[in-house]
């Protein structure tokens, strides 16, 4: 094979590899949707979600849920609903407006179930 043919094949291979790297990078590092744009996988009360979630809590990881529940505790980063679902807010909000035993609706992404504390954890929560 002549030098000219080898260099042509080398350029073609480099071009194909470059396109593959570009496509892979764009698939892996695509921008995330905001919580408002996320498709909601579950809408309902906290007690219904707890019943479904405890059977297979790994299924709910990274799923977006919209929950209605009573606030049982408030701290500087979020709230706990019905003593079993901790919601960490996406943005700093004025938590002084919220009160315990108040019924609220939240939308957030499930990040797991803490077996030690026996509570679900949600992130990027927003008030609906």
C-alpha positions in Angstrom: 0.0 0.0 0.0 1.3 3.4 -0.9 1.9 6.2 1.5 -1.0 8.2 0.0 -3.5 5.3 0.5 -2.4 4.8 4.1 -2.8 8.5 4.9 -6.2 8.5 3.3 -7.4 5.6 5.4 -5.8 7.2 8.5 -7.8 10.4 7.9 -11.0 8.5 7.4 -10.5 6.5 10.6 -9.7 9.7 12.5 -12.8 11.3 11.1 -15.0 8.4 12.1 -13.5 8.2 15.6 -14.0 12.0 16.0 -17.7 11.7 15.1 -18.1 8.8 17.5 -16.5 10.8 20.4 -18.6 13.9 19.6 -21.9 11.9 19.6 -20.9 10.0 22.8 -20.0 13.2 24.6 -23.3 14.9 23.6 -25.3 11.9 24.8 -23.5 11.7 28.2 -23.4 15.4 29.0 -26.7 16.6 27.7 -28.2 19.5 29.8 -30.5 18.4 32.6 -34.2 19.4 32.6 -35.4 21.7 35.3 -37.8 20.1 37.8 -40.7 22.0 36.2 -40.0 20.3 32.9 -39.4 16.8 34.3 -42.1 14.3 33.5 -43.9 13.3 36.8 -43.8 9.6 37.3 -46.1 9.6 40.3 -48.8 12.0 41.6 -50.6 11.3 44.9 -50.5 11.4 48.7 -47.5 10.6 50.8 -49.2 7.6 52.4 -50.0 6.1 49.0 -46.4 6.7 47.8 -45.0 5.1 51.0 -47.0 2.0 50.5 -45.8 1.7 46.9 -42.3 2.8 47.6 -41.6 0.4 50.4 -42.3 -2.6 48.2 -39.5 -1.7 45.8 -37.7 1.5 46.8 -34.9 1.0 44.2 -37.5 1.4 41.4 -38.2 4.9 42.6 -34.6 6.2 42.4 -34.3 9.2 40.1 -38.0 9.3 39.5 -39.9 12.5 39.7 -42.9 12.5 42.1 -45.5 15.0 43.1 -46.7 14.4 46.7 -49.4 15.9 48.9 -48.7 15.6 52.6 -48.6 17.2 56.0 -45.5 18.9 57.2 -44.2 17.2 60.3 -40.9 19.0 60.7 -39.0 22.0 59.2 -35.3 22.6 59.1 -33.1 25.1 57.3 -32.8 23.0 54.1 -36.2 21.4 53.7 -39.2 19.8 55.3 -40.3 16.3 56.4 -43.7 15.1 55.2 -45.7 12.6 57.3 -42.5 11.7 59.3 -41.2 9.6 56.5 -40.4 11.8 53.4 -37.6 14.4 53.6 -37.7 17.0 50.9 -34.7 19.2 50.2 -35.6 22.3 48.3 -33.9 23.3 45.0 -33.8 27.0 45.9 -33.7 28.8 49.2 -37.2 29.6 50.1 -38.7 31.4 53.1 -39.5 28.5 55.4 -41.1 30.8 57.9 -44.2 30.8 55.7 -44.6 27.1 56.2 -46.1 25.6 59.4 -46.2 22.1 60.9 -49.3 20.2 60.1 -49.9 22.3 57.0 -51.0 20.3 53.9 -48.7 21.1 51.0 -47.9 19.8 47.5 -44.3 19.2 46.5 -42.6 18.1 43.3 -39.1 16.5 43.6 -36.8 13.7 42.5 -36.4 10.6 44.7 -32.8 10.0 45.6 -33.3 7.0 47.8 -34.6 5.4 50.9 -32.6 5.6 54.1 -33.2 2.3 55.9 -31.6 3.5 59.1 -34.0 6.5 59.5 -36.7 4.7 57.5 -37.4 7.7 55.3 -37.5 8.6 51.6 -35.3 11.5 50.5 -36.2 13.9 47.7 -34.0 16.6 46.1 -34.7 19.6 43.9 -38.1 20.0 45.5 -40.4 22.9 44.6 -43.7 23.9 46.1 -46.7 23.5 43.8 
